[in-house]
Amino acid sequence: QNQLGTKGYKIIRAICHKERIAILQYIADHPKTSMKPIWLNLNLDKSRVSVHARILEETGLLINKKDGQNKRTRVNQKALRELKKAVDQYYTSEVLETLKIY
């Protein structure tokens, strides 16, 4: 049985982009941040950060909460733990041996 499922594959696909990984890392290091510091500190276009953040939010990796006129963003730690568990279960030593990945 496939432990990753459709959602797991979408999450993996979402994090397979260096800018999304940088955004996730920035938000993890700066909980409850808004988007402006992200695009300023990562030196990315505002529109690129917006698109990447939307993809990460759609997969459940980011959580946005309204704070007055601003949105505060944080990493969904539960989603990351669930992903790690699914990957760990899926990529057992038997699967890795079959794929000849060590």
DATA-V629455 format. One record per residue. SS is DSSP state (~ for helix, > for strand, _ for the rest). PSI is psi in whole degrees, -180 to 180 (none if undefined). D_FIRST is the distance of its C-alpha to the first C-alpha in Angstrom with 1 decimal. Layout:
ss->SS psi->PSI d_first->D_FIRST
ss->SS psi->PSI d_first->D_FIRST
//
This chain:
ss->_ psi->138 d_first->0.0
ss->_ psi->116 d_first->3.8
ss->_ psi->-22 d_first->6.1
ss->_ psi->-45 d_first->9.1
ss->~ psi->176 d_first->9.2
ss->~ psi->-44 d_first->12.5
ss->~ psi->-42 d_first->14.7
ss->~ psi->-42 d_first->13.5
ss->~ psi->-39 d_first->14.3
ss->~ psi->-39 d_first->17.5
ss->~ psi->-45 d_first->18.5
ss->~ psi->-43 d_first->18.0
ss->~ psi->-39 d_first->20.0
ss->~ psi->-36 d_first->22.6
ss->~ psi->0 d_first->23.3
ss->_ psi->48 d_first->23.6
ss->_ psi->127 d_first->27.3
ss->~ psi->-34 d_first->30.1
ss->~ psi->-36 d_first->32.0
ss->~ psi->-38 d_first->29.1
ss->~ psi->-43 d_first->28.5
ss->~ psi->-41 d_first->32.3
ss->~ psi->-47 d_first->32.3
ss->~ psi->-45 d_first->29.6
ss->~ psi->-43 d_first->31.5
ss->~ psi->-46 d_first->34.7
ss->~ psi->-38 d_first->33.5
ss->~ psi->-37 d_first->32.0
ss->~ psi->-19 d_first->35.4
ss->_ psi->71 d_first->37.3
ss->_ psi->146 d_first->35.7
ss->_ psi->34 d_first->36.9
ss->> psi->168 d_first->38.4
ss->_ psi->176 d_first->39.4
ss->~ psi->-34 d_first->38.7
ss->~ psi->-49 d_first->42.2
ss->~ psi->-28 d_first->42.1
ss->~ psi->-54 d_first->38.8
ss->~ psi->-29 d_first->40.3
ss->~ psi->-46 d_first->43.5
ss->~ psi->-29 d_first->42.2
ss->_ psi->-3 d_first->39.6
ss->_ psi->48 d_first->42.1
ss->_ psi->153 d_first->39.9
ss->_ psi->143 d_first->41.1
ss->~ psi->-42 d_first->40.7
ss->~ psi->-36 d_first->39.0
ss->~ psi->-44 d_first->36.3
ss->~ psi->-41 d_first->35.6
ss->~ psi->-47 d_first->35.4
ss->~ psi->-48 d_first->32.9
ss->~ psi->-43 d_first->30.7
ss->~ psi->-39 d_first->31.0
ss->~ psi->-43 d_first->30.0
ss->~ psi->-45 d_first->26.8
ss->~ psi->-36 d_first->26.0
ss->~ psi->-41 d_first->26.9
ss->~ psi->-31 d_first->24.9
ss->_ psi->-5 d_first->21.7
ss->_ psi->4 d_first->22.8
ss->_ psi->-24 d_first->23.9
ss->> psi->148 d_first->27.6
ss->> psi->128 d_first->29.4
ss->> psi->141 d_first->32.8
ss->> psi->132 d_first->35.5
ss->> psi->135 d_first->38.9
ss->> psi->86 d_first->41.8
ss->_ psi->-123 d_first->44.9
ss->_ psi->-10 d_first->45.0
ss->> psi->157 d_first->42.4
ss->> psi->131 d_first->38.7
ss->> psi->134 d_first->37.4
ss->> psi->139 d_first->34.1
ss->> psi->160 d_first->31.9
ss->> psi->138 d_first->28.5
ss->_ psi->94 d_first->25.8
ss->~ psi->-34 d_first->25.1
ss->~ psi->-43 d_first->22.5
ss->~ psi->-39 d_first->20.4
ss->~ psi->-41 d_first->20.9
ss->~ psi->-42 d_first->19.8
ss->~ psi->-40 d_first->16.6
ss->~ psi->-46 d_first->15.9
ss->~ psi->-43 d_first->16.9
ss->~ psi->-45 d_first->14.7
ss->~ psi->-43 d_first->11.5
ss->~ psi->-44 d_first->12.8
ss->~ psi->-40 d_first->13.8
ss->~ psi->-38 d_first->10.5
ss->~ psi->-45 d_first->8.9
ss->_ psi->63 d_first->12.1
ss->_ psi->170 d_first->12.6
ss->~ psi->-32 d_first->15.5
ss->~ psi->-44 d_first->13.7
ss->~ psi->-45 d_first->12.2
ss->~ psi->-38 d_first->15.7
ss->~ psi->-42 d_first->17.4
ss->~ psi->-39 d_first->15.8
ss->~ psi->-8 d_first->16.8
ss->_ psi->45 d_first->20.1
ss->_ psi->124 d_first->20.2
ss->_ psi->none d_first->22.1
//
